[in-house]
């Protein structure tokens, strides 16, 4: 269970997103999203190189 401060942070962020234009808040979250995509792609590239990796990727993508 997450603590109260986590919930408060989520609520503050949601309020910020609601009250500010997209071009303002995207500067805050854009680099995080980009980093997550880069890390996911690197994971898939590493997984593809191991025995049975391609099959595992196919299974993972069916979950999407």
Backbone as ProteinMPNN parsed JSONL, in Angstrom:
{"seq_chain_A": "XXXXXXXXXXXXXXXXXXXXXXXXXXXXXXXXXXXXXXXXXXXXXXXXXXXXXXXXXXXXXXXX", "coords_chain_A": {"N_chain_A": [[0.845, -1.187, 0.0], [0.567, 2.151, -0.86], [1.847, 5.177, 0.553], [0.307, 8.099, 2.097], [1.48, 10.437, 1.094], [2.218, 9.787, -1.49], [-0.244, 9.489, -2.801], [-1.157, 12.111, -2.513], [0.713, 13.442, -4.088], [0.1, 12.427, -6.639], [-2.47, 13.458, -6.929], [-1.888, 16.225, -6.934], [-0.366, 16.376, -9.276], [-2.28, 15.595, -11.188], [-4.063, 17.738, -10.952], [-2.386, 19.799, -11.817], [-2.001, 19.052, -14.505], [-4.613, 19.308, -15.415], [-5.01, 22.059, -15.188], [-3.12, 23.388, -16.673], [-1.78, 24.133, -19.917], [-1.096, 21.618, -22.43], [1.456, 21.886, -23.659], [2.972, 22.951, -21.637], [3.029, 21.096, -19.416], [4.01, 18.858, -20.712], [6.692, 19.207, -21.015], [7.633, 18.506, -18.557], [7.008, 15.765, -18.258], [7.698, 14.569, -20.642], [10.555, 13.865, -21.054], [10.739, 11.719, -19.239], [8.92, 9.813, -20.273], [10.125, 9.396, -22.78], [12.552, 8.229, -21.933], [11.588, 5.854, -20.799], [10.601, 4.534, -23.053], [12.963, 4.196, -24.537], [14.381, 2.498, -22.791], [12.693, 0.247, -22.801], [12.853, -0.536, -25.489], [15.581, -1.195, -25.607], [15.582, -3.373, -23.861], [14.001, -5.221, -25.33], [15.702, -5.573, -27.528], [17.942, -6.787, -26.31], [16.715, -9.106, -25.307], [15.927, -10.341, -27.672], [18.286, -11.39, -28.576], [18.91, -13.607, -27.054], [18.603, -17.167, -26.564], [15.502, -18.363, -27.561], [14.391, -15.924, -27.233], [12.965, -14.381, -29.158], [10.536, -15.722, -29.308], [9.613, -15.274, -26.725], [9.269, -12.522, -26.804], [7.191, -12.354, -28.646], [5.155, -13.543, -27.136], [4.979, -11.691, -25.032], [4.108, -9.409, -26.387], [1.571, -10.129, -27.173], [0.154, -9.714, -24.907], [-0.388, -7.061, -24.831]], "CA_chain_A": [[0.0, 0.0, 0.0], [1.345, 3.384, -0.939], [1.542, 6.09, 1.649], [-0.54, 9.248, 1.805], [2.189, 11.437, 0.305], [2.168, 9.363, -2.89], [-1.581, 9.85, -3.285], [-1.202, 13.571, -2.608], [1.516, 13.838, -5.245], [-0.691, 12.093, -7.828], [-3.558, 14.436, -7.006], [-1.314, 17.513, -7.331], [0.005, 16.269, -10.683], [-3.522, 15.595, -11.964], [-4.554, 19.115, -10.938], [-1.475, 20.561, -12.67], [-2.313, 18.699, -15.892], [-5.929, 19.879, -15.741], [-5.028, 23.522, -15.159], [-2.062, 23.952, -17.514], [-1.802, 23.623, -21.29], [-0.262, 20.44, -22.684], [2.845, 22.249, -23.96], [3.655, 23.259, -20.376], [3.319, 19.909, -18.613], [4.727, 17.84, -21.475], [8.122, 19.423, -20.744], [7.94, 17.801, -17.318], [6.838, 14.321, -18.372], [8.262, 14.095, -21.905], [11.815, 13.137, -20.899], [10.489, 10.453, -18.543], [8.303, 8.902, -21.237], [11.161, 9.049, -23.752], [13.482, 7.305, -21.291], [10.916, 4.566, -20.655], [10.553, 3.912, -24.384], [14.334, 3.795, -24.853], [14.706, 1.324, -21.966], [11.899, -0.882, -23.281], [13.452, -0.976, -26.752], [16.851, -1.854, -25.288], [15.223, -4.671, -23.292], [13.591, -6.1, -26.433], [16.892, -5.892, -28.325], [18.724, -7.783, -25.554], [15.945, -10.338, -25.239], [15.926, -10.954, -29.001], [19.583, -12.032, -28.804], [19.056, -14.834, -26.267], [17.869, -18.317, -27.083], [14.078, -18.316, -27.254], [13.992, -14.543, -26.978], [11.949, -13.922, -30.111], [9.264, -16.32, -28.884], [9.189, -14.567, -25.512], [8.78, -11.201, -27.228], [5.862, -12.552, -29.238], [4.215, -13.769, -26.03], [4.808, -10.418, -24.321], [3.33, -8.466, -27.205], [0.169, -10.55, -27.191], [-0.461, -9.189, -23.677], [-0.697, -5.63, -25.013]], "C_chain_A": [[0.884, 1.243, 0.0], [0.929, 4.328, 0.191], [0.754, 7.306, 1.157], [0.165, 10.276, 0.917], [2.196, 11.072, -1.179], [0.826, 9.776, -3.509], [-1.691, 11.365, -3.453], [-0.418, 14.068, -3.82], [0.739, 13.579, -6.541], [-1.813, 13.108, -8.013], [-3.053, 15.807, -7.442], [-0.943, 17.489, -8.815], [-1.238, 16.313, -11.572], [-4.094, 17.012, -12.044], [-3.697, 20.0, -11.848], [-1.796, 20.311, -14.144], [-3.646, 19.313, -16.324], [-5.885, 21.391, -15.922], [-3.952, 24.18, -16.012], [-2.147, 23.353, -18.914], [-0.799, 22.465, -21.455], [1.197, 20.816, -22.91], [3.64, 22.6, -22.7], [4.019, 21.98, -19.631], [4.059, 18.823, -19.37], [6.236, 17.998, -21.287], [8.562, 18.675, -19.494], [7.969, 16.292, -17.522], [7.481, 13.742, -19.637], [9.57, 13.322, -21.754], [11.653, 11.787, -20.179], [9.903, 9.419, -19.505], [9.333, 8.45, -22.268], [12.141, 8.027, -23.171], [12.865, 5.917, -21.132], [10.864, 3.821, -21.986], [11.942, 3.412, -24.782], [14.716, 2.536, -24.071], [13.94, 0.093, -22.426], [12.48, -1.422, -24.581], [14.771, -1.699, -26.52], [16.6, -3.243, -24.702], [14.851, -5.656, -24.399], [14.789, -6.499, -27.299], [17.754, -6.945, -27.616], [18.011, -9.122, -25.527], [15.971, -11.074, -26.574], [17.211, -11.731, -29.271], [19.766, -13.335, -28.033], [18.218, -15.95, -26.878], [16.414, -18.253, -26.621], [13.543, -16.913, -27.031], [12.885, -14.041, -27.887], [10.58, -14.469, -29.716], [8.721, -15.62, -27.638], [8.634, -13.185, -25.86], [7.386, -11.328, -27.828], [4.813, -12.769, -28.16], [3.929, -12.467, -25.283], [3.903, -9.466, -25.106], [1.867, -8.869, -27.34], [-0.583, -10.06, -25.956], [-0.916, -7.752, -23.841], [-2.13, -5.397, -25.403]], "O_chain_A": [[1.832, 1.348, 0.778], [-0.19, 4.269, 0.702], [0.567, 7.503, -0.044], [-0.475, 10.916, 0.082], [2.18, 11.959, -2.033], [0.781, 10.34, -4.602], [-2.26, 11.841, -4.436], [-0.84, 15.006, -4.496], [0.727, 14.424, -7.437], [-2.071, 13.561, -9.128], [-3.71, 16.483, -8.233], [-1.177, 18.464, -9.53], [-1.244, 16.995, -12.597], [-4.56, 17.431, -13.104], [-4.223, 20.852, -12.564], [-1.856, 21.251, -14.937], [-3.789, 19.779, -17.454], [-6.639, 21.943, -16.723], [-3.878, 25.408, -16.069], [-2.541, 22.198, -19.076], [0.189, 22.358, -20.729], [2.09, 20.135, -22.404], [4.869, 22.545, -22.716], [5.175, 21.789, -19.253], [4.675, 17.953, -18.755], [6.976, 17.02, -21.391], [9.715, 18.259, -19.381], [8.861, 15.615, -17.012], [7.774, 12.548, -19.689], [9.682, 12.217, -22.283], [12.362, 10.829, -20.488], [10.353, 8.273, -19.536], [9.411, 7.266, -22.595], [12.513, 7.068, -23.847], [13.552, 4.911, -21.313], [11.064, 2.607, -22.029], [12.071, 2.308, -25.312], [15.309, 1.613, -24.63], [14.497, -1.005, -22.437], [12.588, -2.636, -24.754], [15.049, -2.707, -27.169], [17.327, -4.187, -25.012], [15.327, -6.791, -24.408], [14.874, -7.641, -27.751], [18.239, -7.882, -28.249], [18.641, -10.164, -25.707], [16.032, -12.303, -26.6], [17.223, -12.634, -30.107], [20.687, -14.096, -28.329], [17.258, -15.704, -27.608], [16.137, -18.106, -25.431], [12.377, -16.735, -26.681], [11.97, -13.352, -27.436], [9.579, -13.755, -29.783], [7.516, -15.403, -27.514], [7.646, -12.74, -25.276], [6.507, -10.512, -27.552], [3.705, -12.242, -28.255], [2.782, -12.177, -24.942], [3.038, -8.804, -24.533], [1.015, -8.019, -27.598], [-1.812, -9.998, -25.958], [-1.745, -7.274, -23.067], [-2.54, -4.252, -25.591]]}, "name": "protein", "num_of_chains": 1, "seq": "XXXXXXXXXXXXXXXXXXXXXXXXXXXXXXXXXXXXXXXXXXXXXXXXXXXXXXXXXXXXXXXX"}
